[in-house]
Amino acid sequence: MREYEIVFAPTAYEDLDEILGWLSDKAPEKVPEWYAAIQAHIQTLSRLPERCPYAPENGLWGTEELRQLLFQAYPSKYRIIFTVAKSRVQILQIRHGARRYLHEEENEL
């Protein structure tokens, strides 16, 4: 079975830092568990990332396909938005599930 390399865009690192900062303020004892869980969940993309559905934002910025992996752990749900190209999965953003979808005029990616 094909293995994909997983890389993080700077925006994804920023999202992760923001989430971890918020979580460390609210429930610092949960940080190691949450971080290990999301890392393990993201690592599942190294095999069959195409199993994940297209993100609602797919198609807004040209031909690059945007997919999403859903992640649920204390305290909420998150959408991990990524692309697949050749043998690489690039994590673009990690968005709280309650945040609205990106729109064309919000060129955040």
N, CA, C and O of each residue as an XYZ file, in Angstrom:
436
protein
N       0.844     -1.177      0.000
C       0.000      0.000      0.000
C       0.892      1.244      0.000
O       1.924      1.280      0.669
N       0.491      2.233     -0.737
C       1.239      3.472     -0.883
C       1.223      4.294      0.408
O       0.182      4.432      1.049
N       2.374      4.834      0.780
C       2.491      5.724      1.942
C       2.650      7.155      1.454
O       3.427      7.420      0.537
N       1.929      8.063      2.056
C       2.008      9.478      1.734
C       2.807     10.197      2.821
O       2.688      9.886      4.007
N       3.613     11.150      2.401
C       4.322     12.018      3.338
C       3.332     13.081      3.806
O       2.562     13.613      3.006
N       3.352     13.383      5.079
C       2.462     14.401      5.627
C       3.288     15.628      5.977
O       4.263     15.547      6.723
N       2.882     16.765      5.427
C       3.567     18.030      5.712
C       2.529     19.063      6.149
O       1.369     19.014      5.741
N       2.968     19.981      6.975
C       2.091     21.025      7.505
C       2.437     22.362      6.868
O       3.607     22.743      6.815
N       1.439     23.066      6.391
C       1.617     24.444      5.940
C       1.763     25.317      7.185
O       1.295     24.944      8.261
N       2.406     26.473      7.047
C       2.530     27.374      8.209
C       1.183     27.705      8.845
O       1.098     27.831     10.067
N       0.144     27.847      8.051
C      -1.183     28.151      8.606
C      -1.676     27.038      9.522
O      -2.337     27.307     10.525
N      -1.364     25.797      9.188
C      -1.788     24.674     10.022
C      -1.039     24.681     11.354
O      -1.622     24.391     12.399
N       0.255     25.011     11.314
C       1.008     25.127     12.570
C       0.431     26.241     13.439
O       0.313     26.084     14.654
N       0.072     27.363     12.822
C      -0.527     28.465     13.568
C      -1.850     28.043     14.208
O      -2.121     28.361     15.366
N      -2.662     27.329     13.442
C      -3.935     26.845     13.977
C      -3.706     25.926     15.171
O      -4.379     26.045     16.195
N      -2.755     25.014     15.033
C      -2.461     24.062     16.097
C      -1.970     24.792     17.344
O      -2.391     24.464     18.453
N      -1.092     25.768     17.179
C      -0.599     26.545     18.321
C      -1.731     27.284     19.021
O      -1.786     27.335     20.249
N      -2.631     27.856     18.231
C      -3.764     28.588     18.795
C      -4.675     27.657     19.597
O      -5.113     27.997     20.696
N      -4.950     26.486     19.038
C      -5.811     25.524     19.729
C      -5.150     25.049     21.018
O      -5.800     24.978     22.061
N      -3.864     24.724     20.949
C      -3.155     24.246     22.138
C      -3.062     25.333     23.207
O      -3.145     25.042     24.400
N      -2.888     26.587     22.778
C      -2.864     27.692     23.736
C      -4.193     27.845     24.453
O      -4.241     28.020     25.670
N      -5.275     27.775     23.679
C      -6.604     27.875     24.270
C      -6.847     26.716     25.232
O      -7.337     26.909     26.345
N      -6.501     25.515     24.790
C      -6.728     24.338     25.617
C      -5.874     24.368     26.887
O      -6.327     23.938     27.948
N      -4.658     24.868     26.785
C      -3.803     24.916     27.982
C      -4.337     25.911     29.008
O      -4.076     25.765     30.203
N      -5.085     26.925     28.555
C      -5.732     27.853     29.489
C      -6.947     27.220     30.152
O      -7.192     27.439     31.339
N      -7.707     26.439     29.396
C      -8.974     25.880     29.887
C      -8.815     24.546     30.611
O      -9.452     24.310     31.637
N      -7.964     23.680     30.074
C      -7.803     22.334     30.651
C      -6.386     21.830     30.391
O      -6.190     20.945     29.558
N      -5.401     22.381     31.089
C      -4.008     22.036     30.808
C      -3.701     20.543     30.925
O      -2.800     20.038     30.256
N      -4.440     19.849     31.765
C      -4.200     18.408     31.919
C      -4.577     17.613     30.669
O      -4.133     16.478     30.498
N      -5.396     18.211     29.795
C      -5.855     17.531     28.579
C      -4.899     17.725     27.383
O      -5.006     17.009     26.387
N      -3.981     18.677     27.478
C      -3.138     19.024     26.337
C      -2.357     17.828     25.789
O      -2.440     17.571     24.588
N      -1.601     17.082     26.608
C      -0.828     15.966     26.039
C      -1.710     14.908     25.360
O      -1.379     14.401     24.289
N      -2.823     14.593     25.997
C      -3.753     13.605     25.437
C      -4.355     14.090     24.113
O      -4.426     13.336     23.143
N      -4.787     15.356     24.083
C      -5.380     15.930     22.877
C      -4.363     15.975     21.744
O      -4.671     15.601     20.613
N      -3.162     16.430     22.046
C      -2.124     16.549     21.029
C      -1.762     15.180     20.454
O      -1.631     15.034     19.239
N      -1.602     14.192     21.308
C      -1.296     12.839     20.830
C      -2.433     12.308     19.968
O      -2.192     11.652     18.954
N      -3.663     12.586     20.363
C      -4.820     12.090     19.606
C      -4.908     12.730     18.224
O      -5.163     12.031     17.243
N      -4.703     14.046     18.125
C      -4.805     14.683     16.810
C      -3.639     14.267     15.919
O      -3.817     14.086     14.715
N      -2.458     14.114     16.491
C      -1.312     13.660     15.694
C      -1.568     12.256     15.143
O      -1.292     11.990     13.973
N      -2.087     11.373     15.965
C      -2.397     10.009     15.512
C      -3.474     10.039     14.427
O      -3.408      9.286     13.455
N      -4.447     10.899     14.599
C      -5.533     11.009     13.622
C      -5.003     11.520     12.286
O      -5.368     11.000     11.231
N      -4.149     12.532     12.327
C      -3.552     13.065     11.107
C      -2.679     12.019     10.430
O      -2.644     11.946      9.202
N      -1.981     11.217     11.207
C      -1.116     10.183     10.628
C      -1.901      9.151      9.823
O      -1.330      8.483      8.961
N      -3.195      9.008     10.088
C      -3.993      8.066      9.299
C      -4.059      8.492      7.833
O      -4.370      7.685      6.957
N      -3.761      9.781      7.573
C      -3.772     10.273      6.192
C      -2.592      9.747      5.383
O      -2.568      9.896      4.161
N      -1.623      9.140      6.042
C      -0.483      8.587      5.305
C      -0.909      7.389      4.446
O      -0.169      6.947      3.567
N      -2.080      6.888      4.709
C      -2.646      5.792      3.904
C      -4.063      6.173      3.473
O      -4.896      6.531      4.305
N      -4.317      6.099      2.225
C      -5.633      6.355      1.634
C      -6.241      7.715      2.014
O      -7.368      7.755      2.508
N      -5.535      8.816      1.800
C      -6.134     10.113      2.135
C      -7.354     10.436      1.280
O      -8.190     11.250      1.671
N      -7.458      9.803      0.118
C      -8.611     10.052     -0.758
C      -9.909      9.494     -0.192
O     -10.983      9.742     -0.740
N      -9.819      8.743      0.900
C     -11.033      8.230      1.544
C     -11.842      9.354      2.173
O     -13.039      9.208      2.420
N     -11.181     10.472      2.429
C     -11.837     11.605      3.082
C     -12.647     12.404      2.064
O     -12.236     12.539      0.911
N     -13.778     12.925      2.479
C     -14.627     13.685      1.551
C     -14.001     15.034      1.206
O     -13.102     15.528      1.885
N     -14.515     15.603      0.126
C     -14.112     16.959     -0.225
C     -14.615     17.911      0.851
O     -15.692     17.722      1.415
N     -13.819     18.931      1.124
C     -14.236     19.980      2.055
C     -15.274     20.856      1.366
O     -15.269     20.961      0.139
N     -16.160     21.486      2.125
C     -17.140     22.385      1.511
C     -16.476     23.494      0.690
O     -17.091     24.028     -0.233
N     -15.245     23.842      1.012
C     -14.515     24.884      0.298
C     -13.898     24.400     -1.009
O     -13.333     25.202     -1.753
N     -13.994     23.124     -1.298
C     -13.376     22.582     -2.508
C     -13.870     23.336     -3.741
O     -15.063     23.598     -3.894
N     -12.926     23.675     -4.611
C     -13.267     24.342     -5.853
C     -13.236     25.863     -5.802
O     -13.381     26.516     -6.835
N     -13.050     26.433     -4.622
C     -13.051     27.896     -4.518
C     -11.769     28.537     -5.045
O     -11.794     29.685     -5.489
N     -10.669     27.824     -5.003
C      -9.386     28.396     -5.397
C      -8.751     27.613     -6.533
O      -7.596     27.199     -6.424
N      -9.465     27.406     -7.596
C      -8.885     26.743     -8.755
C      -9.047     25.238     -8.722
O     -10.052     24.714     -8.242
N      -8.051     24.560     -9.234
C      -8.169     23.122     -9.451
C      -7.675     22.269     -8.293
O      -7.877     21.055     -8.295
N      -7.038     22.874     -7.313
C      -6.530     22.105     -6.187
C      -7.705     21.541     -5.378
O      -8.580     22.287     -4.937
N      -7.715     20.221     -5.191
C      -8.796     19.585     -4.438
C      -8.563     19.758     -2.942
O      -7.487     19.443     -2.435
N      -9.558     20.251     -2.249
C      -9.495     20.386     -0.800
C     -10.342     19.286     -0.179
O     -11.517     19.124     -0.511
N      -9.740     18.549      0.711
C     -10.437     17.484      1.425
C     -10.429     17.817      2.912
O      -9.708     18.707      3.364
N     -11.241     17.086      3.655
C     -11.262     17.301      5.097
C     -11.308     15.983      5.848
O     -11.921     15.008      5.415
N     -10.645     15.992      6.974
C     -10.669     14.888      7.917
C     -11.282     15.438      9.192
O     -10.810     16.445      9.719
N     -12.311     14.804      9.688
C     -12.972     15.269     10.906
C     -12.295     14.659     12.122
O     -11.915     13.488     12.113
N     -12.151     15.457     13.160
C     -11.499     15.025     14.395
C     -12.333     15.519     15.563
O     -12.656     16.703     15.656
N     -12.676     14.600     16.451
C     -13.453     14.972     17.629
C     -12.736     14.496     18.873
O     -12.469     13.307     19.047
N     -12.435     15.443     19.727
C     -11.831     15.144     21.025
C     -12.143     16.319     21.929
O     -12.496     17.398     21.453
N     -12.017     16.117     23.213
C     -12.291     17.201     24.142
C     -11.586     18.448     23.664
O     -10.395     18.365     23.366
N     -12.213     19.569     23.570
C     -13.593     19.835     23.941
C     -14.534     19.896     22.747
O     -15.731     20.111     22.937
N     -14.041     19.715     21.520
C     -14.881     19.981     20.357
C     -14.498     19.151     19.152
O     -13.647     18.263     19.204
N     -15.183     19.491     18.045
C     -14.882     18.887     16.756
C     -14.013     19.850     15.953
O     -14.118     21.070     16.084
N     -13.153     19.270     15.120
C     -12.283     20.061     14.261
C     -12.313     19.482     12.862
O     -12.559     18.292     12.666
N     -12.055     20.353     11.886
C     -11.918     19.936     10.497
C     -10.466     20.150     10.096
O      -9.942     21.259     10.197
N      -9.833     19.101      9.650
C      -8.459     19.177      9.178
C      -8.548     19.262      7.655
O      -8.924     18.292      6.996
N      -8.206     20.415      7.102
C      -8.332     20.655      5.667
C      -6.974     20.395      5.021
O      -5.950     20.900      5.481
N      -6.976     19.605      3.954
C      -5.716     19.203      3.337
C      -5.865     18.992      1.843
O      -6.972     18.927      1.308
N      -4.713     18.887      1.179
C      -4.665     18.547     -0.238
C      -3.813     17.299     -0.393
O      -3.015     16.959      0.480
N      -3.998     16.626     -1.515
C      -3.197     15.454     -1.859
C      -2.571     15.715     -3.217
O      -3.273     16.023     -4.181
N      -1.261     15.592     -3.294
C      -0.554     15.763     -4.559
C       0.582     14.752     -4.621
O       1.472     14.740     -3.771
N       0.533     13.911     -5.636
C       1.528     12.845     -5.817
C       1.607     12.011     -4.555
O       0.636     11.340     -4.205
N       2.740     12.035     -3.859
C       2.881     11.208     -2.654
C       2.907     12.062     -1.393
O       3.513     11.681     -0.392
N       2.248     13.219     -1.444
C       2.279     14.154     -0.325
C       0.874     14.598      0.070
O       0.038     14.913     -0.777
N       0.644     14.614      1.369
C      -0.564     15.200      1.945
C      -0.122     16.475      2.645
O       0.732     16.440      3.531
N      -0.702     17.596      2.249
C      -0.361     18.853      2.902
C      -1.539     19.329      3.736
O      -2.629     19.586      3.225
N      -1.288     19.438      5.033
C      -2.290     19.939      5.960
C      -2.290     21.464      5.843
O      -1.274     22.109      6.100
N      -3.424     22.032      5.458
C      -3.511     23.470      5.245
C      -4.038     24.206      6.465
O      -3.499     25.242      6.854
N      -5.085     23.674      7.064
C      -5.690     24.317      8.226
C      -6.316     23.280      9.143
O      -6.702     22.189      8.722
N      -6.402     23.658     10.403
C      -7.144     22.891     11.397
C      -8.159     23.874     11.967
O      -7.805     24.794     12.705
N      -9.419     23.669     11.616
C     -10.472     24.632     11.943
C     -11.466     24.028     12.931
O     -11.867     22.871     12.802
N     -11.849     24.820     13.901
C     -12.886     24.401     14.836
C     -14.154     24.107     14.038
O     -14.472     24.832     13.095
N     -14.862     23.075     14.397
C     -16.063     22.677     13.675
C     -17.165     23.719     13.654
O     -18.005     23.702     12.755
N     -17.184     24.625     14.621
C     -18.226     25.647     14.670
C     -17.887     26.863     13.807
O     -18.747     27.707     13.558
N     -16.632     26.953     13.351
C     -16.269     28.095     12.500
C     -16.942     27.952     11.151
O     -17.099     26.846     10.632
N     -17.339     29.085     10.590
C     -17.989     29.031      9.282
C     -16.992     28.580      8.230
O     -15.778     28.662      8.421
N     -17.526     28.102      7.120
C     -16.683     27.662      6.020
C     -15.982     28.856      5.403
O     -16.479     29.981      5.458
N     -14.832     28.605      4.821
C     -14.110     29.659      4.112
C     -14.890     30.035      2.861
O     -15.568     29.198      2.264
N     -14.791     31.268      2.480
C     -15.440     31.744      1.264
C     -14.395     32.307      0.330
O     -13.269     32.591      0.740
N     -14.758     32.465     -0.891
C     -13.842     32.930     -1.909
C     -13.143     34.236     -1.522
O     -11.945     34.386     -1.765
N     -13.866     35.170     -0.931
C     -13.284     36.447     -0.582
C     -12.357     36.366      0.629
O     -11.636     37.325      0.907
N     -12.357     35.261      1.347
C     -11.465     35.055      2.498
C     -10.323     34.166      2.056
O     -10.356     32.965      2.323
N      -9.376     34.670      1.433
C      -8.277     33.875      0.900
C      -7.300     33.517      2.017
O      -6.167     33.997      2.043
N      -7.753     32.671      2.933
C      -6.942     32.282      4.103
C      -5.988     31.141      3.776
O      -4.988     30.976      4.474
N      -6.253     30.365      2.763
C      -5.421     29.188      2.496
C      -4.208     29.535      1.695
O      -3.402     28.659      1.384
